[in-house]
Amino acid sequence: MSNPTGQPDLFSKFDDVIALREGLLASGVEDPFSLVMERVISPTVAMCNGRETILLGTYNYMGMTFDPDVVAAGKYALDNFGSGTTGSRVLNGTYSGHKDVEAALREFYAMDHAMVFSTGYQANLGVISTIAGKGDYIVLDIDSHASIWDGCKLGDAEVVPFKHNDIEAMEKRLKRIPEGAGKLVILEGVYSMLGDVAPLKEMVRIAKENGAMVLVDEAHSMGFIGENGRGVVEDQGIIDDVDFIIGTFSKSVGTVGGFCVSNHPKFEILRLVCRPYVFTASLPPSVVATAATSIRKLMHAGNKRAHLWENSRTLHGGLKALGFQLGTDEPQSAIISVIMPDLERGAGMWEALLKEGLYVNLARPPATPANMTLLRCSLCAEHSAEQVQTIISMFERAGKTAGIL
Ligand SMILES: Cc1ncc(COP(=O)(O)O)c(C=O)c1O
């Protein structure tokens, strides 16, 4: 396809996606990727299309977004430090709040260093591309998050993917790397599409035996998994063996931002050499204030963690009993994925749930593994036991309406 000047249209590469989207909307289903939250009532309820809707598709795992201390900290910072920093962390963009949230992260993880980025996406982009460059090797799970893949691309290292959660495949790839080359293994604690946990203990042991540094993205486990909410690395007893933990404020912490924590003695140099840290404005004061308050509260959130596990077990058991096909045999995290036969029926089921008053994520390739269409349910520690029962009933009715059950 060309534009009126006869030049190639740079948008022609999107024609397949445009056709897929138009085909879906032509079937009469509501656009699953344009839903508007008209008003947010609590961490678990919002108004969508004028209807009160239970939220089961947010990353608000620990329900901190309306915590009164968190909200008060944000308001105080807004009043006393203004709406934004208008500058990079290495120039005018480091306020006392940025130092404080980094201190909160060091306390939370009991680690020596913490560096905050404007998003989790940028934390992966920045750390990976800066530490693994030309001539180095990155060995990573094929189902890694887009921000990990993009970090690899930006850094120009040799990228060697292995089959999802396959320990042997990872070891084979590591052993083939030329002697003397720098090696980085990248893993995630919880994989967000199916909600499955990685066998990190074994993988980290093998990575270390083969002389690799290890980076673990704990975006979907922070706050929830592990005795102190430090993630799968804590739960599997290997937090001291990993070199870098990447995380985000956009999930359990309940705001926006990303970070890396580490005990590496030279870690602080990243503040001067990591381009996605240097060449962007720092987070607004209100955001870092809410994050610091939330992180410190998450250190003492054992009861919330226990309730969230209860919710996860109840929903998993309830959906399985109804006959839905789920992403994992047992509940492994706060994410429960329901596998749909195809995109059309997945979108139909998504819409039927919305009409019931339930919002879940519709996930499809390329975000999903093995070309799957998923209805991704993310539980919150603020979902009551009654809400979880209501959700199961909604799935039953919607499943029948959409012809899935
Ligand atoms: C595994 C993983 N890493 C990083 C990110 C990026 O986080 P953020 O929303 O802070 O950019 C996500 C977001 O979904 C994620 O799932």
The ligand as an SDF file (V2000), in Angstrom:
LIG
                    3D

 16 16  0  0  0  0  0  0  0  0999 V2000
    7.0330   -8.8990   34.3190 C   0  0  0  0  0  0  0  0  0  0  0  0
    6.8500   -7.4290   34.1210 C   0  0  0  0  0  0  0  0  0  0  0  0
    7.9190   -6.6300   34.1720 N   0  0  0  0  0  0  0  0  0  0  0  0
    7.8050   -5.3100   34.0070 C   0  0  0  0  0  0  0  0  0  0  0  0
    6.5820   -4.7110   33.7680 C   0  0  0  0  0  0  0  0  0  0  0  0
    6.4980   -3.2250   33.5510 C   0  0  0  0  0  0  0  0  0  0  0  0
    5.9620   -2.5710   34.6370 O   0  0  0  0  0  0  0  0  0  0  0  0
    5.4460   -1.0710   34.5510 P   0  0  0  0  0  0  0  0  0  0  0  0
    3.9650   -1.1170   34.4540 O   0  0  0  0  0  0  0  0  0  0  0  0
    5.9210   -0.4490   35.8260 O   0  0  0  0  0  0  0  0  0  0  0  0
    6.0810   -0.4330   33.3670 O   0  0  0  0  0  0  0  0  0  0  0  0
    5.4440   -5.5020   33.7150 C   0  0  0  0  0  0  0  0  0  0  0  0
    4.1250   -4.8870   33.4700 C   0  0  0  0  0  0  0  0  0  0  0  0
    3.1290   -5.4420   33.2140 O   0  0  0  0  0  0  0  0  0  0  0  0
    5.5820   -6.8940   33.8900 C   0  0  0  0  0  0  0  0  0  0  0  0
    4.5140   -7.7060   33.8070 O   0  0  0  0  0  0  0  0  0  0  0  0
  1  2  1  0
  2  3  1  0
  2 15  2  0
  3  4  2  0
  4  5  1  0
  5  6  1  0
  5 12  2  0
  6  7  1  0
  7  8  1  0
  8  9  2  0
  8 10  1  0
  8 11  1  0
 12 13  1  0
 12 15  1  0
 13 14  2  0
 15 16  1  0
M  END
$$$$
